Amino acid sequence: MYSGLGITAGVTMLSHFVFILISFRLLTALRFDKLLRPNHVRESQLLMVFIAIALGFTVSEFFLSLLQSARDLQYLL
């Protein structure tokens, strides 16, 4: 029973990490330094990291929820 929880936790952590990396990679196409005041490069980089974490976590939660719902369909029948 506990090994299933460990696998679920591992899949969840891996999913969050992968989707955060994908979000960060996609956000590099945007120029946050142009949106902020001049000479605030560090702040724009930190903003990009925070947005990537928020976006990646949200997409990962959606993906994991979709997988859980698909697994729970067996109880419908």
All heavy atoms as a GROMACS GRO file, in nm:
protein
  618
    1MET      N    1   0.082  -0.119   0.000
    1MET     CA    2   0.000   0.000   0.000
    1MET      C    3   0.087   0.126   0.000
    1MET      O    4   0.060   0.219  -0.073
    1MET     CB    5  -0.092  -0.003   0.121
    1MET     CG    6  -0.172   0.123   0.136
    1MET     SD    7  -0.296   0.102   0.261
    1MET     CE    8  -0.357   0.264   0.269
    2TYR      N    9   0.189   0.128   0.084
    2TYR     CA   10   0.273   0.248   0.093
    2TYR      C   11   0.362   0.264  -0.029
    2TYR      O   12   0.403   0.375  -0.061
    2TYR     CB   13   0.358   0.244   0.220
    2TYR     CG   14   0.275   0.261   0.344
    2TYR    CD1   15   0.256   0.155   0.432
    2TYR    CD2   16   0.214   0.382   0.371
    2TYR    CE1   17   0.178   0.171   0.545
    2TYR    CE2   18   0.135   0.398   0.485
    2TYR     CZ   19   0.118   0.292   0.570
    2TYR     OH   20   0.041   0.309   0.682
    3SER      N   21   0.392   0.156  -0.099
    3SER     CA   22   0.474   0.169  -0.219
    3SER      C   23   0.396   0.242  -0.328
    3SER      O   24   0.453   0.314  -0.408
    3SER     CB   25   0.520   0.032  -0.268
    3SER     OG   26   0.409  -0.044  -0.312
    4GLY      N   27   0.264   0.225  -0.331
    4GLY     CA   28   0.181   0.298  -0.426
    4GLY      C   29   0.183   0.447  -0.400
    4GLY      O   30   0.182   0.529  -0.492
    5LEU      N   31   0.184   0.484  -0.271
    5LEU     CA   32   0.192   0.626  -0.236
    5LEU      C   33   0.326   0.685  -0.277
    5LEU      O   34   0.333   0.800  -0.320
    5LEU     CB   35   0.170   0.644  -0.086
    5LEU     CG   36   0.030   0.616  -0.033
    5LEU    CD1   37   0.028   0.627   0.118
    5LEU    CD2   38  -0.069   0.709  -0.096
    6GLY      N   39   0.432   0.606  -0.264
    6GLY     CA   40   0.564   0.653  -0.304
    6GLY      C   41   0.573   0.674  -0.454
    6GLY      O   42   0.633   0.772  -0.500
    7ILE      N   43   0.513   0.584  -0.529
    7ILE     CA   44   0.514   0.598  -0.674
    7ILE      C   45   0.432   0.720  -0.716
    7ILE      O   46   0.475   0.797  -0.802
    7ILE     CB   47   0.459   0.469  -0.740
    7ILE    CG1   48   0.558   0.355  -0.720
    7ILE    CG2   49   0.434   0.491  -0.889
    7ILE    CD1   50   0.508   0.221  -0.763
    8THR      N   51   0.318   0.739  -0.652
    8THR     CA   52   0.234   0.856  -0.682
    8THR      C   53   0.309   0.985  -0.651
    8THR      O   54   0.304   1.081  -0.729
    8THR     CB   55   0.103   0.849  -0.603
    8THR    OG1   56   0.036   0.728  -0.634
    8THR    CG2   57   0.013   0.966  -0.636
    9ALA      N   58   0.377   0.989  -0.538
    9ALA     CA   59   0.453   1.109  -0.501
    9ALA      C   60   0.566   1.134  -0.601
    9ALA      O   61   0.590   1.249  -0.640
    9ALA     CB   62   0.509   1.094  -0.360
   10GLY      N   63   0.632   1.028  -0.643
   10GLY     CA   64   0.739   1.043  -0.742
   10GLY      C   65   0.688   1.094  -0.875
   10GLY      O   66   0.749   1.182  -0.937
   11VAL      N   67   0.576   1.040  -0.920
   11VAL     CA   68   0.517   1.084  -1.047
   11VAL      C   69   0.473   1.230  -1.036
   11VAL      O   70   0.492   1.309  -1.130
   11VAL     CB   71   0.400   0.992  -1.087
   11VAL    CG1   72   0.320   1.051  -1.202
   11VAL    CG2   73   0.451   0.854  -1.125
   12THR      N   74   0.415   1.266  -0.922
   12THR     CA   75   0.371   1.404  -0.903
   12THR      C   76   0.489   1.501  -0.905
   12THR      O   77   0.484   1.604  -0.974
   12THR     CB   78   0.295   1.418  -0.769
   12THR    OG1   79   0.183   1.331  -0.771
   12THR    CG2   80   0.249   1.560  -0.745
   13MET      N   81   0.595   1.469  -0.834
   13MET     CA   82   0.713   1.556  -0.832
   13MET      C   83   0.776   1.566  -0.970
   13MET      O   84   0.815   1.675  -1.014
   13MET     CB   85   0.815   1.506  -0.730
   13MET     CG   86   0.771   1.527  -0.587
   13MET     SD   87   0.886   1.461  -0.465
   13MET     CE   88   1.037   1.539  -0.509
   14LEU      N   89   0.786   1.454  -1.040
   14LEU     CA   90   0.844   1.453  -1.174
   14LEU      C   91   0.758   1.535  -1.270
   14LEU      O   92   0.811   1.614  -1.350
   14LEU     CB   93   0.858   1.310  -1.226
   14LEU     CG   94   0.920   1.294  -1.363
   14LEU    CD1   95   1.065   1.340  -1.362
   14LEU    CD2   96   0.909   1.151  -1.410
   15SER      N   97   0.627   1.520  -1.259
   15SER     CA   98   0.536   1.596  -1.345
   15SER      C   99   0.551   1.747  -1.321
   15SER      O  100   0.559   1.825  -1.416
   15SER     CB  101   0.393   1.552  -1.319
   15SER     OG  102   0.301   1.633  -1.390
   16HIS      N  103   0.552   1.787  -1.195
   16HIS     CA  104   0.569   1.930  -1.163
   16HIS      C  105   0.700   1.982  -1.219
   16HIS      O  106   0.704   2.088  -1.283
   16HIS     CB  107   0.566   1.953  -1.012
   16HIS     CG  108   0.431   1.935  -0.949
   16HIS    ND1  109   0.312   1.946  -1.016
   16HIS    CD2  110   0.398   1.905  -0.822
   16HIS    CE1  111   0.212   1.926  -0.933
   16HIS    NE2  112   0.262   1.899  -0.813
   17PHE      N  113   0.807   1.908  -1.198
   17PHE     CA  114   0.938   1.953  -1.243
   17PHE      C  115   0.944   1.963  -1.396
   17PHE      O  116   0.993   2.064  -1.451
   17PHE     CB  117   1.045   1.855  -1.193
   17PHE     CG  118   1.186   1.898  -1.222
   17PHE    CD1  119   1.241   2.008  -1.161
   17PHE    CD2  120   1.263   1.828  -1.314
   17PHE    CE1  121   1.370   2.049  -1.188
   17PHE    CE2  122   1.392   1.867  -1.342
   17PHE     CZ  123   1.446   1.978  -1.279
   18VAL      N  124   0.892   1.865  -1.465
   18VAL     CA  125   0.895   1.865  -1.612
   18VAL      C  126   0.813   1.981  -1.668
   18VAL      O  127   0.859   2.054  -1.757
   18VAL     CB  128   0.846   1.730  -1.668
   18VAL    CG1  129   0.815   1.738  -1.816
   18VAL    CG2  130   0.949   1.622  -1.642
   19PHE      N  131   0.692   2.002  -1.615
   19PHE     CA  132   0.609   2.109  -1.667
   19PHE      C  133   0.663   2.247  -1.631
   19PHE      O  134   0.646   2.343  -1.708
   19PHE     CB  135   0.464   2.093  -1.621
   19PHE     CG  136   0.388   1.992  -1.702
   19PHE    CD1  137   0.355   1.869  -1.648
   19PHE    CD2  138   0.352   2.019  -1.833
   19PHE    CE1  139   0.285   1.776  -1.722
   19PHE    CE2  140   0.283   1.927  -1.908
   19PHE     CZ  141   0.249   1.805  -1.854
   20ILE      N  142   0.730   2.261  -1.517
   20ILE     CA  143   0.794   2.388  -1.484
   20ILE      C  144   0.909   2.415  -1.581
   20ILE      O  145   0.926   2.528  -1.630
   20ILE     CB  146   0.840   2.390  -1.337
   20ILE    CG1  147   0.719   2.401  -1.245
   20ILE    CG2  148   0.937   2.505  -1.311
   20ILE    CD1  149   0.750   2.381  -1.099
   21LEU      N  150   0.987   2.312  -1.613
   21LEU     CA  151   1.096   2.331  -1.710
   21LEU      C  152   1.043   2.365  -1.849
   21LEU      O  153   1.098   2.452  -1.918
   21LEU     CB  154   1.182   2.205  -1.718
   21LEU     CG  155   1.276   2.182  -1.602
   21LEU    CD1  156   1.351   2.049  -1.620
   21LEU    CD2  157   1.374   2.296  -1.590
   22ILE      N  158   0.935   2.300  -1.890
   22ILE     CA  159   0.874   2.331  -2.020
   22ILE      C  160   0.823   2.475  -2.021
   22ILE      O  161   0.845   2.548  -2.118
   22ILE     CB  162   0.761   2.231  -2.053
   22ILE    CG1  163   0.819   2.093  -2.081
   22ILE    CG2  164   0.679   2.279  -2.171
   22ILE    CD1  165   0.715   1.984  -2.093
   23SER      N  166   0.758   2.516  -1.914
   23SER     CA  167   0.707   2.654  -1.905
   23SER      C  168   0.821   2.754  -1.909
   23SER      O  169   0.812   2.858  -1.977
   23SER     CB  170   0.627   2.673  -1.777
   23SER     OG  171   0.516   2.591  -1.776
   24PHE      N  172   0.928   2.725  -1.837
   24PHE     CA  173   1.043   2.815  -1.838
   24PHE      C  174   1.102   2.827  -1.978
   24PHE      O  175   1.135   2.936  -2.024
   24PHE     CB  176   1.149   2.767  -1.739
   24PHE     CG  177   1.266   2.859  -1.728
   24PHE    CD1  178   1.257   2.975  -1.655
   24PHE    CD2  179   1.385   2.830  -1.793
   24PHE    CE1  180   1.365   3.061  -1.645
   24PHE    CE2  181   1.493   2.914  -1.784
   24PHE     CZ  182   1.482   3.032  -1.709
   25ARG      N  183   1.113   2.714  -2.045
   25ARG     CA  184   1.168   2.714  -2.182
   25ARG      C  185   1.078   2.795  -2.276
   25ARG      O  186   1.128   2.869  -2.360
   25ARG     CB  187   1.182   2.570  -2.230
   25ARG     CG  188   1.236   2.556  -2.367
   25ARG     CD  189   1.384   2.588  -2.371
   25ARG     NE  190   1.432   2.569  -2.506
   25ARG     CZ  191   1.496   2.661  -2.576
   25ARG    NH1  192   1.525   2.776  -2.522
   25ARG    NH2  193   1.535   2.637  -2.698
   26LEU      N  194   0.949   2.782  -2.261
   26LEU     CA  195   0.856   2.857  -2.346
   26LEU      C  196   0.857   3.006  -2.314
   26LEU      O  197   0.840   3.089  -2.403
   26LEU     CB  198   0.715   2.801  -2.333
   26LEU     CG  199   0.693   2.660  -2.388
   26LEU    CD1  200   0.553   2.612  -2.357
   26LEU    CD2  201   0.718   2.657  -2.537
   27LEU      N  202   0.877   3.039  -2.188
   27LEU     CA  203   0.877   3.180  -2.148
   27LEU      C  204   1.004   3.254  -2.190
   27LEU      O  205   1.007   3.377  -2.190
   27LEU     CB  206   0.858   3.193  -1.998
   27LEU     CG  207   0.716   3.168  -1.947
   27LEU    CD1  208   0.715   3.166  -1.795
   27LEU    CD2  209   0.620   3.271  -2.000
   28THR      N  210   1.107   3.180  -2.227
   28THR     CA  211   1.229   3.247  -2.271
   28THR      C  212   1.208   3.320  -2.404
   28THR      O  213   1.288   3.406  -2.439
   28THR     CB  214   1.346   3.148  -2.286
   28THR    OG1  215   1.309   3.044  -2.375
   28THR    CG2  216   1.386   3.091  -2.151
   29ALA      N  217   1.099   3.288  -2.473
   29ALA     CA  218   1.069   3.359  -2.598
   29ALA      C  219   1.018   3.501  -2.570
   29ALA      O  220   1.024   3.586  -2.659
   29ALA     CB  221   0.965   3.281  -2.678
   30LEU      N  222   0.970   3.526  -2.449
   30LEU     CA  223   0.922   3.659  -2.414
   30LEU      C  224   1.036   3.744  -2.360
   30LEU      O  225   1.130   3.693  -2.301
   30LEU     CB  226   0.812   3.648  -2.308
   30LEU     CG  227   0.685   3.576  -2.349
   30LEU    CD1  228   0.590   3.568  -2.230
   30LEU    CD2  229   0.619   3.646  -2.465
   31ARG      N  230   1.025   3.874  -2.377
   31ARG     CA  231   1.127   3.966  -2.328
   31ARG      C  232   1.072   4.045  -2.210
   31ARG      O  233   1.018   4.153  -2.226
   31ARG     CB  234   1.168   4.062  -2.441
   31ARG     CG  235   1.228   3.999  -2.563
   31ARG     CD  236   1.370   3.954  -2.540
   31ARG     NE  237   1.455   4.057  -2.484
   31ARG     CZ  238   1.544   4.126  -2.551
   31ARG    NH1  239   1.564   4.103  -2.677
   31ARG    NH2  240   1.617   4.218  -2.490
   32PHE      N  241   1.085   3.988  -2.090
   32PHE     CA  242   1.036   4.054  -1.970
   32PHE      C  243   1.116   4.180  -1.939
   32PHE      O  244   1.064   4.273  -1.878
   32PHE     CB  245   1.040   3.960  -1.851
   32PHE     CG  246   0.933   3.855  -1.854
   32PHE    CD1  247   0.964   3.725  -1.882
   32PHE    CD2  248   0.802   3.888  -1.830
   32PHE    CE1  249   0.866   3.628  -1.886
   32PHE    CE2  250   0.702   3.794  -1.833
   32PHE     CZ  251   0.735   3.663  -1.861
   33ASP      N  252   1.242   4.184  -1.980
   33ASP     CA  253   1.323   4.303  -1.952
   33ASP      C  254   1.272   4.424  -2.027
   33ASP      O  255   1.291   4.537  -1.983
   33ASP     CB  256   1.470   4.277  -1.983
   33ASP     CG  257   1.493   4.230  -2.126
   33ASP    OD1  258   1.399   4.177  -2.187
   33ASP    OD2  259   1.607   4.244  -2.175
   34LYS      N  260   1.203   4.404  -2.138
   34LYS     CA  261   1.146   4.517  -2.213
   34LYS      C  262   1.018   4.569  -2.146
   34LYS      O  263   0.981   4.683  -2.167
   34LYS     CB  264   1.112   4.474  -2.357
   34LYS     CG  265   1.232   4.433  -2.438
   34LYS     CD  266   1.323   4.550  -2.463
   34LYS     CE  267   1.440   4.504  -2.549
   34LYS     NZ  268   1.538   4.609  -2.568
   35LEU      N  269   0.952   4.485  -2.067
   35LEU     CA  270   0.830   4.528  -2.000
   35LEU      C  271   0.858   4.606  -1.872
   35LEU      O  272   0.777   4.687  -1.830
   35LEU     CB  273   0.744   4.406  -1.964
   35LEU     CG  274   0.692   4.324  -2.082
   35LEU    CD1  275   0.622   4.199  -2.030
   35LEU    CD2  276   0.599   4.406  -2.166
   36LEU      N  277   0.973   4.583  -1.812
   36LEU     CA  278   1.008   4.650  -1.687
   36LEU      C  279   1.095   4.772  -1.713
   36LEU      O  280   1.141   4.796  -1.824
   36LEU     CB  281   1.080   4.551  -1.595
   36LEU     CG  282   1.000   4.427  -1.558
   36LEU    CD1  283   1.085   4.332  -1.476
   36LEU    CD2  284   0.876   4.464  -1.481
   37ARG      N  285   1.119   4.845  -1.608
   37ARG     CA  286   1.205   4.962  -1.620
   37ARG      C  287   1.347   4.922  -1.660
   37ARG      O  288   1.390   4.810  -1.632
   37ARG     CB  289   1.209   5.038  -1.488
   37ARG     CG  290   1.079   5.110  -1.459
   37ARG     CD  291   1.089   5.190  -1.333
   37ARG     NE  292   1.068   5.097  -1.222
   37ARG     CZ  293   1.104   5.120  -1.098
   37ARG    NH1  294   1.165   5.230  -1.066
   37ARG    NH2  295   1.080   5.031  -1.004
   38PRO      N  296   1.420   5.012  -1.724
   38PRO     CA  297   1.558   4.980  -1.764
   38PRO      C  298   1.645   4.945  -1.642
   38PRO      O  299   1.620   4.990  -1.530
   38PRO     CB  300   1.607   5.108  -1.830
   38PRO     CG  301   1.486   5.184  -1.868
   38PRO     CD  302   1.379   5.144  -1.769
   39ASN      N  303   1.747   4.866  -1.665
   39ASN     CA  304   1.845   4.825  -1.564
   39ASN      C  305   1.785   4.740  -1.453
   39ASN      O  306   1.831   4.744  -1.340
   39ASN     CB  307   1.916   4.947  -1.504
   39ASN     CG  308   1.988   5.026  -1.611
   39ASN    OD1  309   2.041   4.969  -1.706
   39ASN    ND2  310   1.989   5.157  -1.597
   40HIS      N  311   1.681   4.666  -1.483
   40HIS     CA  312   1.620   4.574  -1.387
   40HIS      C  313   1.617   4.433  -1.446
   40HIS      O  314   1.513   4.367  -1.448
   40HIS     CB  315   1.479   4.619  -1.349
   40HIS     CG  316   1.475   4.742  -1.266
   40HIS    ND1  317   1.488   4.739  -1.130
   40HIS    CD2  318   1.464   4.872  -1.300
   40HIS    CE1  319   1.483   4.862  -1.083
   40HIS    NE2  320   1.469   4.946  -1.185
   41VAL      N  321   1.733   4.388  -1.490
   41VAL     CA  322   1.743   4.258  -1.555
   41VAL      C  323   1.717   4.146  -1.456
   41VAL      O  324   1.646   4.050  -1.486
   41VAL     CB  325   1.881   4.242  -1.623
   41VAL    CG1  326   1.896   4.105  -1.684
   41VAL    CG2  327   1.901   4.350  -1.727
   42ARG      N  328   1.774   4.156  -1.336
   42ARG     CA  329   1.756   4.051  -1.235
   42ARG      C  330   1.609   4.035  -1.198
   42ARG      O  331   1.559   3.924  -1.181
   42ARG     CB  332   1.836   4.083  -1.108
   42ARG     CG  333   1.981   4.055  -1.123
   42ARG     CD  334   2.001   3.906  -1.111
   42ARG     NE  335   2.142   3.878  -1.107
   42ARG     CZ  336   2.200   3.779  -1.171
   42ARG    NH1  337   2.127   3.698  -1.242
   42ARG    NH2  338   2.327   3.759  -1.162
   43GLU      N  339   1.540   4.147  -1.184
   43GLU     CA  340   1.398   4.141  -1.149
   43GLU      C  341   1.317   4.074  -1.260
   43GLU      O  342   1.225   3.998  -1.233
   43GLU     CB  343   1.343   4.281  -1.120
   43GLU     CG  344   1.390   4.340  -0.990
   43GLU     CD  345   1.525   4.411  -1.002
   43GLU    OE1  346   1.587   4.405  -1.109
   43GLU    OE2  347   1.567   4.470  -0.902
   44SER      N  348   1.350   4.102  -1.385
   44SER     CA  349   1.278   4.039  -1.495
   44SER      C  350   1.307   3.889  -1.501
   44SER      O  351   1.218   3.810  -1.532
   44SER     CB  352   1.314   4.105  -1.629
   44SER     OG  353   1.448   4.082  -1.663
   45GLN      N  354   1.429   3.848  -1.467
   45GLN     CA  355   1.461   3.706  -1.464
   45GLN      C  356   1.386   3.635  -1.351
   45GLN      O  357   1.335   3.524  -1.369
   45GLN     CB  358   1.612   3.686  -1.449
   45GLN     CG  359   1.690   3.726  -1.570
   45GLN     CD  360   1.840   3.724  -1.546
   45GLN    OE1  361   1.886   3.721  -1.432
   45GLN    NE2  362   1.917   3.729  -1.654
   46LEU      N  363   1.379   3.700  -1.236
   46LEU     CA  364   1.307   3.642  -1.123
   46LEU      C  365   1.158   3.634  -1.152
   46LEU      O  366   1.092   3.535  -1.118
   46LEU     CB  367   1.333   3.725  -0.997
   46LEU     CG  368   1.283   3.667  -0.866
   46LEU    CD1  369   1.346   3.530  -0.839
   46LEU    CD2  370   1.313   3.763  -0.753
   47LEU      N  371   1.105   3.736  -1.217
   47LEU     CA  372   0.964   3.734  -1.258
   47LEU      C  373   0.937   3.617  -1.353
   47LEU      O  374   0.836   3.548  -1.339
   47LEU     CB  375   0.926   3.866  -1.325
   47LEU     CG  376   0.785   3.877  -1.380
   47LEU    CD1  377   0.683   3.867  -1.268
   47LEU    CD2  378   0.769   4.006  -1.458
   48MET      N  379   1.028   3.594  -1.445
   48MET     CA  380   1.012   3.483  -1.539
   48MET      C  381   1.014   3.349  -1.467
   48MET      O  382   0.937   3.259  -1.498
   48MET     CB  383   1.121   3.487  -1.646
   48MET     CG  384   1.100   3.385  -1.754
   48MET     SD  385   1.205   3.405  -1.897
   48MET     CE  386   1.362   3.358  -1.831
   49VAL      N  387   1.100   3.334  -1.367
   49VAL     CA  388   1.106   3.210  -1.290
   49VAL      C  389   0.975   3.189  -1.213
   49VAL      O  390   0.919   3.078  -1.214
   49VAL     CB  391   1.227   3.211  -1.194
   49VAL    CG1  392   1.217   3.098  -1.093
   49VAL    CG2  393   1.356   3.203  -1.271
   50PHE      N  394   0.924   3.294  -1.150
   50PHE     CA  395   0.799   3.281  -1.075
   50PHE      C  396   0.681   3.249  -1.165
   50PHE      O  397   0.595   3.168  -1.131
   50PHE     CB  398   0.770   3.407  -0.994
   50PHE     CG  399   0.854   3.421  -0.871
   50PHE    CD1  400   0.873   3.545  -0.813
   50PHE    CD2  401   0.917   3.312  -0.813
   50PHE    CE1  402   0.950   3.560  -0.700
   50PHE    CE2  403   0.994   3.325  -0.700
   50PHE     CZ  404   1.010   3.449  -0.643
   51ILE      N  405   0.674   3.312  -1.281
   51ILE     CA  406   0.566   3.283  -1.376
   51ILE      C  407   0.578   3.141  -1.428
   51ILE      O  408   0.478   3.071  -1.442
   51ILE     CB  409   0.565   3.387  -1.490
   51ILE    CG1  410   0.523   3.523  -1.436
   51ILE    CG2  411   0.471   3.343  -1.602
   51ILE    CD1  412   0.533   3.635  -1.536
   52ALA      N  413   0.700   3.095  -1.453
   52ALA     CA  414   0.721   2.957  -1.499
   52ALA      C  415   0.677   2.857  -1.393
   52ALA      O  416   0.615   2.755  -1.425
   52ALA     CB  417   0.867   2.935  -1.536
   53ILE      N  418   0.706   2.885  -1.266
   53ILE     CA  419   0.664   2.795  -1.158
   53ILE      C  420   0.512   2.792  -1.149
   53ILE      O  421   0.451   2.684  -1.140
   53ILE     CB  422   0.728   2.838  -1.024
   53ILE    CG1  423   0.878   2.811  -1.027
   53ILE    CG2  424   0.662   2.766  -0.907
   53ILE    CD1  425   0.953   2.870  -0.911
   54ALA      N  426   0.448   2.907  -1.152
   54ALA     CA  427   0.303   2.913  -1.141
   54ALA      C  428   0.236   2.844  -1.260
   54ALA      O  429   0.143   2.764  -1.243
   54ALA     CB  430   0.256   3.058  -1.131
   55LEU      N  431   0.283   2.872  -1.379
   55LEU     CA  432   0.224   2.813  -1.499
   55LEU      C  433   0.250   2.662  -1.505
   55LEU      O  434   0.160   2.583  -1.534
   55LEU     CB  435   0.279   2.883  -1.623
   55LEU     CG  436   0.225   2.838  -1.758
   55LEU    CD1  437   0.076   2.865  -1.766
   55LEU    CD2  438   0.299   2.909  -1.869
   56GLY      N  439   0.373   2.622  -1.477
   56GLY     CA  440   0.407   2.480  -1.481
   56GLY      C  441   0.332   2.400  -1.377
   56GLY      O  442   0.285   2.290  -1.405
   57PHE      N  443   0.319   2.453  -1.256
   57PHE     CA  444   0.245   2.384  -1.151
   57PHE      C  445   0.098   2.370  -1.189
   57PHE      O  446   0.038   2.263  -1.170
   57PHE     CB  447   0.258   2.461  -1.019
   57PHE     CG  448   0.183   2.397  -0.906
   57PHE    CD1  449   0.236   2.288  -0.840
   57PHE    CD2  450   0.060   2.446  -0.866
   57PHE    CE1  451   0.167   2.228  -0.734
   57PHE    CE2  452  -0.010   2.387  -0.762
   57PHE     CZ  453   0.045   2.278  -0.697
   58THR      N  454   0.039   2.474  -1.245
   58THR     CA  455  -0.102   2.470  -1.284
   58THR      C  456  -0.126   2.367  -1.394
   58THR      O  457  -0.220   2.288  -1.388
   58THR     CB  458  -0.148   2.609  -1.331
   58THR    OG1  459  -0.123   2.703  -1.226
   58THR    CG2  460  -0.295   2.609  -1.365
   59VAL      N  461  -0.041   2.365  -1.494
   59VAL     CA  462  -0.055   2.269  -1.603
   59VAL      C  463  -0.032   2.128  -1.552
   59VAL      O  464  -0.104   2.034  -1.590
   59VAL     CB  465   0.042   2.303  -1.719
   59VAL    CG1  466   0.042   2.194  -1.824
   59VAL    CG2  467   0.006   2.436  -1.781
   60SER      N  468   0.064   2.110  -1.464
   60SER     CA  469   0.091   1.979  -1.407
   60SER      C  470  -0.028   1.928  -1.325
   60SER      O  471  -0.065   1.811  -1.334
   60SER     CB  472   0.216   1.984  -1.320
   60SER     OG  473   0.240   1.860  -1.260
   61GLU      N  474  -0.086   2.015  -1.244
   61GLU     CA  475  -0.204   1.976  -1.166
   61GLU      C  476  -0.320   1.938  -1.257
   61GLU      O  477  -0.393   1.842  -1.228
   61GLU     CB  478  -0.246   2.090  -1.072
   61GLU     CG  479  -0.160   2.102  -0.950
   61GLU     CD  480  -0.172   1.982  -0.857
   61GLU    OE1  481  -0.285   1.931  -0.837
   61GLU    OE2  482  -0.068   1.940  -0.805
   62PHE      N  483  -0.339   2.010  -1.366
   62PHE     CA  484  -0.443   1.974  -1.462
   62PHE      C  485  -0.416   1.837  -1.521
   62PHE      O  486  -0.506   1.753  -1.530
   62PHE     CB  487  -0.452   2.080  -1.573
   62PHE     CG  488  -0.540   2.038  -1.687
   62PHE    CD1  489  -0.677   2.042  -1.674
   62PHE    CD2  490  -0.485   1.993  -1.806
   62PHE    CE1  491  -0.759   2.001  -1.780
   62PHE    CE2  492  -0.566   1.953  -1.910
   62PHE     CZ  493  -0.703   1.957  -1.897
   63PHE      N  494  -0.294   1.813  -1.561
   63PHE     CA  495  -0.255   1.685  -1.620
   63PHE      C  496  -0.275   1.570  -1.520
   63PHE      O  497  -0.333   1.466  -1.554
   63PHE     CB  498  -0.109   1.693  -1.666
   63PHE     CG  499  -0.056   1.567  -1.724
   63PHE    CD1  500  -0.097   1.523  -1.849
   63PHE    CD2  501   0.037   1.491  -1.655
   63PHE    CE1  502  -0.047   1.405  -1.903
   63PHE    CE2  503   0.086   1.374  -1.708
   63PHE     CZ  504   0.045   1.331  -1.832
   64LEU      N  505  -0.231   1.588  -1.397
   64LEU     CA  506  -0.247   1.485  -1.295
   64LEU      C  507  -0.393   1.462  -1.260
   64LEU      O  508  -0.436   1.348  -1.237
   64LEU     CB  509  -0.167   1.521  -1.170
   64LEU     CG  510  -0.015   1.518  -1.187
   64LEU    CD1  511   0.052   1.577  -1.065
   64LEU    CD2  512   0.034   1.377  -1.213
   65SER      N  513  -0.472   1.567  -1.257
   65SER     CA  514  -0.615   1.554  -1.231
   65SER      C  515  -0.684   1.479  -1.344
   65SER      O  516  -0.773   1.396  -1.319
   65SER     CB  517  -0.678   1.692  -1.214
   65SER     OG  518  -0.816   1.683  -1.200
   66LEU      N  519  -0.645   1.505  -1.465
   66LEU     CA  520  -0.700   1.434  -1.580
   66LEU      C  521  -0.666   1.286  -1.574
   66LEU      O  522  -0.752   1.200  -1.599
   66LEU     CB  523  -0.646   1.497  -1.709
   66LEU     CG  524  -0.712   1.458  -1.839
   66LEU    CD1  525  -0.857   1.503  -1.841
   66LEU    CD2  526  -0.637   1.518  -1.956
   67LEU      N  527  -0.542   1.253  -1.537
   67LEU     CA  528  -0.503   1.114  -1.523
   67LEU      C  529  -0.581   1.045  -1.411
   67LEU      O  530  -0.625   0.929  -1.426
   67LEU     CB  531  -0.354   1.102  -1.496
   67LEU     CG  532  -0.261   1.125  -1.614
   67LEU    CD1  533  -0.116   1.116  -1.569
   67LEU    CD2  534  -0.288   1.024  -1.723
   68GLN      N  535  -0.599   1.113  -1.299
   68GLN     CA  536  -0.674   1.055  -1.187
   68GLN      C  537  -0.820   1.033  -1.226
   68GLN      O  538  -0.878   0.931  -1.192
   68GLN     CB  539  -0.665   1.145  -1.064
   68GLN     CG  540  -0.734   1.088  -0.943
   68GLN     CD  541  -0.672   0.957  -0.895
   68GLN    OE1  542  -0.552   0.941  -0.898
   68GLN    NE2  543  -0.756   0.865  -0.854
   69SER      N  544  -0.878   1.127  -1.298
   69SER     CA  545  -1.015   1.110  -1.343
   69SER      C  546  -1.029   0.992  -1.439
   69SER      O  547  -1.127   0.918  -1.433
   69SER     CB  548  -1.065   1.238  -1.410
   69SER     OG  549  -1.068   1.344  -1.319
   70ALA      N  550  -0.932   0.976  -1.525
   70ALA     CA  551  -0.934   0.861  -1.617
   70ALA      C  552  -0.922   0.730  -1.541
   70ALA      O  553  -0.988   0.631  -1.577
   70ALA     CB  554  -0.822   0.876  -1.719
   71ARG      N  555  -0.841   0.727  -1.436
   71ARG     CA  556  -0.828   0.606  -1.353
   71ARG      C  557  -0.957   0.576  -1.278
   71ARG      O  558  -0.992   0.461  -1.255
   71ARG     CB  559  -0.713   0.620  -1.254
   71ARG     CG  560  -0.577   0.599  -1.316
   71ARG     CD  561  -0.467   0.608  -1.215
   71ARG     NE  562  -0.497   0.527  -1.097
   71ARG     CZ  563  -0.435   0.538  -0.981
   71ARG    NH1  564  -0.340   0.629  -0.967
   71ARG    NH2  565  -0.466   0.463  -0.880
   72ASP      N  566  -1.027   0.681  -1.237
   72ASP     CA  567  -1.151   0.663  -1.160
   72ASP      C  568  -1.270   0.624  -1.245
   72ASP      O  569  -1.376   0.588  -1.191
   72ASP     CB  570  -1.184   0.790  -1.080
   72ASP     CG  571  -1.086   0.813  -0.967
   72ASP    OD1  572  -1.017   0.717  -0.928
   72ASP    OD2  573  -1.079   0.927  -0.918
   73LEU      N  574  -1.258   0.628  -1.375
   73LEU     CA  575  -1.368   0.589  -1.462
   73LEU      C  576  -1.406   0.442  -1.445
   73LEU      O  577  -1.519   0.403  -1.472
   73LEU     CB  578  -1.333   0.616  -1.609
   73LEU     CG  579  -1.351   0.759  -1.657
   73LEU    CD1  580  -1.305   0.772  -1.802
   73LEU    CD2  581  -1.493   0.805  -1.642
   74GLN      N  582  -1.313   0.361  -1.401
   74GLN     CA  583  -1.342   0.219  -1.382
   74GLN      C  584  -1.448   0.196  -1.274
   74GLN      O  585  -1.520   0.097  -1.278
   74GLN     CB  586  -1.215   0.142  -1.347
   74GLN     CG  587  -1.160   0.175  -1.210
   74GLN     CD  588  -1.033   0.099  -1.180
   74GLN    OE1  589  -0.992   0.016  -1.256
   74GLN    NE2  590  -0.970   0.133  -1.068
   75TYR      N  591  -1.461   0.288  -1.181
   75TYR     CA  592  -1.560   0.274  -1.075
   75TYR      C  593  -1.701   0.311  -1.122
   75TYR      O  594  -1.798   0.283  -1.055
   75TYR     CB  595  -1.522   0.358  -0.953
   75TYR     CG  596  -1.391   0.318  -0.894
   75TYR    CD1  597  -1.284   0.406  -0.893
   75TYR    CD2  598  -1.373   0.192  -0.843
   75TYR    CE1  599  -1.162   0.369  -0.840
   75TYR    CE2  600  -1.251   0.153  -0.789
   75TYR     CZ  601  -1.146   0.243  -0.787
   75TYR     OH  602  -1.026   0.205  -0.735
   76LEU      N  603  -1.709   0.373  -1.238
   76LEU     CA  604  -1.837   0.412  -1.294
   76LEU      C  605  -1.912   0.291  -1.347
   76LEU      O  606  -2.034   0.283  -1.340
   76LEU     CB  607  -1.818   0.515  -1.405
   76LEU     CG  608  -1.942   0.574  -1.469
   76LEU    CD1  609  -2.020   0.653  -1.365
   76LEU    CD2  610  -1.906   0.661  -1.586
   77LEU      N  611  -1.837   0.196  -1.398
   77LEU     CA  612  -1.899   0.079  -1.460
   77LEU      C  613  -1.929  -0.028  -1.362
   77LEU      O  614  -1.886  -0.083  -1.284
   77LEU     CB  615  -1.809   0.025  -1.571
   77LEU     CG  616  -1.782   0.126  -1.680
   77LEU    CD1  617  -1.681   0.070  -1.779
   77LEU    CD2  618  -1.909   0.166  -1.752
   0.00000   0.00000   0.00000
